[in-house]
Amino acid sequence: MLKKFTRDMVGSSNRAKGSVYKKIRRSILEAYPMVEELIEDIFPKKGIMNLATCKAGGTKFTFIMDEEFAPYFFQLKNGTPIPTLRVLHQYPDMLPRFQVDDGAIKFVLKGSDIFCAGLTSKGGSMVDVDEGSIVAIFAEGKEYACSIGLTTMSTQEIKDKNDGCGVKQVHYL
């Protein structure tokens, strides 16, 4: 869905008001408590937060950026803030980890959704999550995440069904 963020994609960009700044900062800390030190570096209590709204793949995104317009989080339709891969590479344990096998890597890097077979095969692995959870997708044998996705079914359902789309990609390399 979202590969790279460029300024050409931006529909509107503005500085967040104080109340919006606090609300977004709080929602990030509630969703990802382990990034508290990162939040203080990027978005200090009296700092500046920029928001950019854009459309990609028919979906409306809001990017949450620092003073220099570097994107750190994004929101799909005012949902939970999702970290960008830049943040995930700094804090690899902030999201549940799913691993795809070697055969799925080339498709994941092209933006394809992750099918159950790629997660349940010999090289794949998953942690227990519910449907609708945000997960980090790692490639077999690699150290850093190559994608971020939204589960379309729970881990148990993925194992039981072993058919169809298990994770919908929202951000990839």
N, C-alpha and C positions, 0 to 999 in steps of 0.2 A: 504494500500500500504506500509506504513512505520510504524512499531510498535516501535521497540527499535533499537537504534544505538549502535553497538559494534565495537571494533577495527578490528574484523575479517572481517567485511564488507568492509573495506577500501581498495581500489585499489591503490591509491596513495595519499600521504599527503605532503604538502609543505607550506612554509611560503609565504604569499602574498607579492608581490612587492609593492612599495609605490603607484604607479598609480592604481593598482588593488584595494589596500586597500581603497584609496580615492573614487574610483568609487562604490565599494560595500557599503561603509559607506553612501555615498550620496544617493544611491538607496534605502537603508533601511530608511533613514530619509524622503525621498520623499514619500514612500509608507506608512510609519507609523510615522507621525510627533510627536505623543504623547510619543514616546520612546526616545526623545532626551537626557534625563538625564541618561537613561540606556545605551545608546550608549557611552556617555562620561565615564561611569564606566567600561564597557566591552572593548570598542575599543577607547581608548583615541587617540588624534590627532597623537601622535608620538609613538603609541603602536605597538603591534604585533598581526597579524591576521593569523590564520592557515586555510587552505582550504584542505578538504579531499574529494576525488571523490570516489564514490562507486556505485554499482548496487544493487537494491532490487526490486523484482517483475518485472524485465525486464525493469526498468526505471533507467536512470542515474541521480544521485543526486550529488550535491556539498554541503557539509556542511561548514558553516561559523562558526569558533570556535575561542575562545580566546587563550591566551598564554598556558593555562593548558589543552587544547584540549576539553573543554566543549562546546558542540554544542548549539548555540543560534538561528541560522537561517539555512535554507537550501533552495536550488534552484533546481527546476525541469528544466532540459534542458536550463540553463541560463536564466530563466524567472525571475519574481519578487521574491525577497527573502521572504520566508514564515517563520514565527516564530515557534519555537518548543513549545511544551506544557509548558515547563519550563518558557519560557518568557511570554506566554499567561496567566499563573497562576499569574505572578507578575503584569501584566498589562491586566486585563480581558476585558477592554473596547477598546483594540486596534483593534479588528476585529468586523465586524457586527455579531450580536448574533442570532443564530437559536436554537430553543429548540425542542427536540423530546419528544414524549409521553412515558409513562412507558413501553408500549409494545415493543418499538424499542430499548430500552437501551441495552438489552443483545446482540442484533445483532450489534449495533454500537461498543460495546466493543470487539467484535470478528473481527472487521474490515470490516463489510459489508457497502456498500454504503447506503445512506439515501434515502428512497423512499418518494414520495410526501405525501402519506397517513400518515406517521409518523410526518410530519411537519404541516399538515392541520387539524389533529384531535383535540379533545378537549384539550389535554395536550401540543400540539405543538404550536409554535409561530415563526414568522419570521419578519425581518425588510426588507424594500424595497432595493433590490440590483439587479444589472444586471447579465446577464449570464457571467460566467467566473470569478466571484468574489470569493475571499478567505473569508471564514466565520468560526466562532467558533461554534462548536456544543456543546450545554449544554443539560444535561439530566433533565427531569422534576423534580423540587424540589431540585436540587443540586446547589451548589455554584460555583464550578469550571468546566471548560470545560473538556469534555472527548474526544474531537476529533477536528480536523481541516479539512475542506473540501473545494472543489472547486465546485461552483454551475454549473449545466449543463443546467439550464434554469433560467430565471428571476423569481423573487418572484411572479409576476402577472401570469406568465405561470404556475408556480407550483400550484397556487390557482385555475386557470381555468381548467387545465388538470386533476390534482389530480390523476395522474397515471404515473408510471415509476419512474426512478431514478431522484431525484432532486438535490442531492449533492454527488459528488464523494469524498470519503475519501482519504486524503493524509498522515495523521498522527493521531494516536490514542493511548490511554493508553494501 
